[in-house]
Structure formats: structure tokens, C-alpha cells
Amino acid sequence: MYPTVLNRIESFSNELLLDIFEYLDAFDLYQAFYGLNYRINNLLQSAQLHIVYDSLQERNSIRHTLLPCMKSSQIRMVSFYNDLNIDSQFLSSTNENLRLVRLHEINPQSTNATFQHIPASNQIKCLSIRERRDYTKRNNSCFLNIVFVDQAHRFKCLVNLSLSLAGFTAVFPTVSIRFLELRRFSISNYYWTIDFLGFLQNNVPNLKSLHFIGNNRLLTMSSGPVLKHITELHMNHSGSSANLQTILSLFPCLCRLHLDQSSSRRSEIINGVQWQMLIESYLPHLKQLTIDFGEGIDEDIVQTFYTGEFWIAKKVMVKMIVNKSQFRYRLVKLIYFGHPWHFKYFHNFNS
């Protein structure tokens, strides 16, 4: 490291340096700073570390290169990228200070092996799993079984959970354990089903925020469980107003709603008149609504959100974008009231 750079780093307070260290991968951190001087070495001994395993990189000999320089109590977050042979000794050495685990582009077998080496007495608060996209031997409910059935006893302390499946599935396992600490849950590539709604009602009674990217075509019931404990919902939707009504009727206590309106059919775009009916009938506590039209739609729809006292009182705002193919042609990107909101609890964690 150049002396001028080192001098500037030396001027930083210990608190600022520790904050910086938390954002760095432990390998990069120790490679850049270890051995510079006595003060830095002492700080490294108290820093909260993020360990990254990646089978595509040639730096995974943690046991021989990193562990001798650090304490297991420093490990705050571990990330595993791409299927690999898990270092069981490393995982078994993690203690109650481990809070965040991320598995990215990994198959169920590697996931199960990873969890088996994590002590059952762990205090993991945040778990994020993204299934490998090219995994061909996939059991539709395999990941769900691993997290909610086979290894569920290891995750009773979870507060945040994110599951991104490689392909759509409508199978949800029978779950006996209740996750009483879970507050935020994100699931992608799944169907709204009776079993899933039953899980939300019976197994996560303290859940507050749900992020659901999937399909609602299988949800045809006229009535279902009322999920009063969920107050934030971010979902995608491409069906009719009646279909959306079925879903929203399950969440009568929503305060925040974000809807990704992905339909390209003009007849399926829900206008202001329909939204007013949905809100007045099913969402009496709604404070923030954000409708995201993706790449944008014609601005004709805007006038339906500015008609009548209901929408005037909501102080609706619109965000426009420019059509890339027709430079001067404007499209509607967002329609919202309150402040724009979306489920972003995993954004920094999954970046």
C-alpha cells in the first residue's frame, strides 16, 4: 500500500475504520491491511468479518490463510457462491455471533450440506438462498423442505428470509415448526396456494412484510385465511381486477402495498376507478400505494387517478419516463401516494 494512502487511513478514527472493514470481504480486508502496523492489526482482531466462498475463485483455503489470523467470534456473515465443497471445520467453528448466511447460485445438496455443519444453537437472523438456475435435477419443493422441515430447527431465530427458486413450483411442505421471530419474508418463483397461505397464517404469526414474486393463477378460492399480521406487501400481478381482489382480501391490515403491474394487455391494467374500489373495500388502513408499470404504459391511465375527492385526498404522484424507441413519447413508470415504497430489506445483503 502506498505511504500516502496509508497516512490518510491512519487519520481515520477506529470507529470509522471498523465501519469500512464491515463492507469488505475478509480475504480482501486482510490482504490489504494485515501487517501494516500494530494499531491496524488490533482493529482487525475486533472487526466483524464477512467471509466469501466462491468455487470460481482460487482463494478458498480459509483454514490455512485466514483462520490463523482471526477469531471465530468475528465472523458475522458468510456467503457461498456456486456449488463447492464446504469447509466443515470452518462452519463448525462459527459461534453465536454469526448473523447472516447467503447461498447464491447453489443446488439443494450443497445447501443441505452447508446447514448440517452450522451449529444448531446458532443465532442466525438473516438467510438468503438463490437456487442455481441451470440445476436440472430439481425437486419442486426441495429447497422449501430443507429450510422449513429438514433443517428448520436451526432457523428458529430467523428475522429475515429470502428464497429465490430456479423454477416455478406450487408445492409447499407441511411445516410443524413455528418461526416466531420471522418478520420479513421474500419468495420468488412460487404460486399463491392454499398451503402457502396456511403457512403464513399458522407458522409465521409475527410476519410483518411479505415480498412475493410469482403466479396467482391457482388462487381461485372465494375465501381464505385472513392474514391480519402482515402490514407490508410487495407483489407482482398480471391478471384481472377480480383476481387481485381475491389476493388483497386476505390482507385487510396492509399499510404499504407495492404492485409490479407486468401485464402487457391493456384490458388487464387496473385503472384508478378499480383501485378506488379495491382500497375502499379491502384496504382501509393503506397509507402507501406504489404501482410500478415496469418499462412504462401510455399516460392515458393517469387521469383515472385524478378524478373525484378520493384521489385528491390521496395526493397522487406520477413518475414519467421517456420511451426509448420514440424519444419524445412519455410513458408512466410509477403511480403512487404516500412515499414510493418497495421491499428492500435484502438489497444490500444480496448485492
ABEGO torsion letter per residue (X at the ends): XBAAAAAAAAABBAAAAAAAAAABBAAAAAAAABGABAAAAAAAAABBBBBBBBAABAAABAAAAAAAABBAAABABBBBBEBBBBBAAAAAABBAABABBBBBGBBAAAAAAAAAABBAABABABBBBBBBAABAABBAAAAAAAAAAAAAAAAAABABBBBBBABBBABBBBBABBBAABABBBBBGBBBBAAAAAAAAAABAABABBBBBBBAAABABABBBBBAABABBBBBBABBAAAAAAAAAABAABABBBBBBABABAAABBBAAAAAAAAAAABAABABBBBBAEAEBBAAAAAAAABEAAAAAAGBBBBBBBBAABAABBBBABBBBEBBBBBAAAAAAAX
